[in-house]
Amino acid sequence: QVRLFTNVDWKISTISSECSFKEPFPDLKISIVKEIVSTGGAVTLHDVVQYGAGIHLTPEQFHAVLQQHHHSDNNNEKKKELVLIDVRNTFEHAIGHFKDSIRPPLTTFSSFDAQFCDKFADKLKDKKVLMYCTGGIRCEKASVMLKKRGVKDVSQLSGGIHRYLDRYGASASASTGNSTICAKDNNLSSFFTGKNFVFDQRVVSHDTKEVVGNCIECQDPYDEISGARLCTVCRDLVLVCPQCVIK
């Protein structure tokens, strides 16, 4: 007997009583799709079976790798260079991300293979690659794309930013002007700065109150995502402050 969903990583979030809505997920919608996360056909079921996803790192393991990297001697030639990749869209990265992560110029995840892997996979073959996304789903496909192109050392954050912030909950010290993100355990420091974007009415989860984004027009600190502010060319969400919208 096959039991479905036994290994699903169920995530729990809370919403503030100050929110203007009661239910972030007011409706249940069931859709039949070819892919849970669209890759534009870049990853097939055969690819997933043949190449497999990257090594799944717990938040603690992921944190330890970043900690070792930040404290290591940059002149150590024997050690592989670490490349930390944010596989989310541009606007998601803009309001929150891991320190020193690179952001492929993506408006949709389906372009990750053509816009990033095709151009940079060869340069990553001798590197240690770490990747992350919101909840870990996109990494399942992104890691296959890189491994399919010959990148061997690929690891991914299991449970994504959500699980990492559950463990190393972020809170900015606004009163002191210190932008360091502090973990729930005061003996640990999180490597994630800003806010975690989510695709529902909450817009962000684990709100740190720290603003890392900037208005694309005036460059002032700003990180409020709005569906009313879109790029007129690519139709992607962009950060534009109210003052610049008026202009």
Residue pairs with C-beta under 8 A, 6 or more apart in sequence:
9 135
9 136
9 158
9 159
9 163
11 135
11 159
11 162
11 163
13 24
13 162
13 198
13 202
13 205
15 24
15 202
19 202
21 201
23 201
24 200
24 201
24 202
25 200
35 43
35 141
36 137
37 109
37 137
37 138
37 140
37 141
38 108
38 109
38 110
39 109
39 110
39 112
39 113
39 141
39 145
40 110
40 111
40 113
40 114
42 110
42 112
42 113
42 114
42 141
42 145
43 113
43 141
43 144
43 145
43 148
47 144
47 148
48 140
48 144
51 144
51 147
51 148
52 144
52 147
53 139
53 140
53 143
53 144
53 156
54 129
54 131
54 139
54 143
54 146
54 147
54 154
54 155
54 156
55 154
55 155
55 156
56 155
56 156
56 158
57 65
57 130
57 155
57 156
57 157
57 158
58 158
58 159
58 163
59 157
59 158
59 159
59 163
59 164
59 166
59 167
59 168
60 167
62 130
62 132
62 155
62 157
62 158
62 164
63 164
63 167
63 168
63 188
63 190
63 191
65 82
65 130
65 155
66 84
66 98
66 99
66 130
66 191
67 191
69 82
70 191
72 79
80 126
80 127
80 128
80 153
81 126
81 127
81 128
82 127
82 128
82 130
83 102
83 124
83 127
83 128
83 129
83 130
84 98
84 100
84 101
84 102
84 130
84 131
84 132
85 101
85 102
85 104
85 116
85 129
85 130
85 131
85 132
85 142
86 92
86 93
86 97
86 98
86 101
86 102
86 103
86 104
86 131
86 132
86 133
87 104
87 106
87 109
87 112
87 131
87 132
87 133
87 138
87 139
87 142
88 106
88 109
88 133
88 134
88 138
88 197
89 106
89 107
89 108
89 109
89 236
89 237
90 103
90 105
90 106
90 107
90 236
91 197
91 225
91 236
91 237
91 238
91 239
92 134
92 197
93 101
93 103
94 212
94 213
94 214
94 223
94 239
95 194
95 195
95 197
95 204
95 212
95 213
95 223
95 225
95 239
96 161
96 192
96 193
96 194
96 195
96 196
96 197
96 204
96 208
96 212
96 223
97 103
97 192
97 193
97 194
97 212
98 132
98 191
98 192
98 193
99 191
99 192
99 193
101 132
104 112
104 115
104 116
105 115
106 112
106 115
106 116
107 234
107 235
107 236
109 138
109 141
109 142
112 141
112 142
112 145
113 145
117 145
117 146
117 149
118 149
121 146
121 149
121 150
121 151
122 149
122 150
124 146
124 151
125 150
125 151
125 152
127 151
127 153
128 153
128 155
129 146
129 151
129 153
129 154
129 155
130 155
130 156
130 157
131 139
131 142
131 143
131 154
131 155
131 156
131 157
132 139
132 156
132 157
132 160
132 161
132 164
133 139
133 142
133 157
133 160
133 161
134 160
134 161
134 162
134 196
134 197
134 198
135 159
135 160
135 161
135 162
135 163
136 156
136 157
136 158
136 159
136 160
136 163
137 160
139 156
139 157
139 160
140 156
142 156
143 154
143 156
146 154
147 154
157 163
157 164
159 166
161 192
161 196
161 206
162 196
162 205
162 206
164 190
164 192
165 190
165 192
165 196
165 205
165 206
166 206
167 183
167 184
168 183
168 184
168 185
168 188
168 189
168 190
168 191
168 192
169 183
169 184
169 190
169 206
170 181
170 182
170 183
170 190
170 192
170 193
170 206
170 208
170 210
171 181
171 182
171 208
171 209
172 178
172 179
172 180
172 181
172 182
172 208
172 209
172 210
173 179
173 180
173 182
174 209
174 210
179 193
179 210
180 189
181 189
181 190
181 191
181 192
181 193
181 208
181 210
182 189
182 190
183 189
183 190
193 208
193 210
193 212
194 208
194 210
194 211
194 212
194 213
194 223
195 204
195 205
195 206
195 207
195 208
195 210
195 212
195 223
196 204
196 205
196 206
197 203
197 204
197 225
198 204
198 205
203 225
204 225
211 221
211 222
211 223
212 221
212 223
213 221
213 222
213 223
213 239
214 220
214 221
214 222
214 239
215 221
215 222
215 239
215 240
215 241
215 244
216 238
216 239
216 240
217 240
217 241
217 244
217 247
218 241
218 243
218 244
220 241
222 239
222 240
222 241
223 239
224 239
225 237
225 239
226 237
227 237
229 237
229 238
229 239
229 240
229 245
230 236
230 237
230 238
231 237
231 238
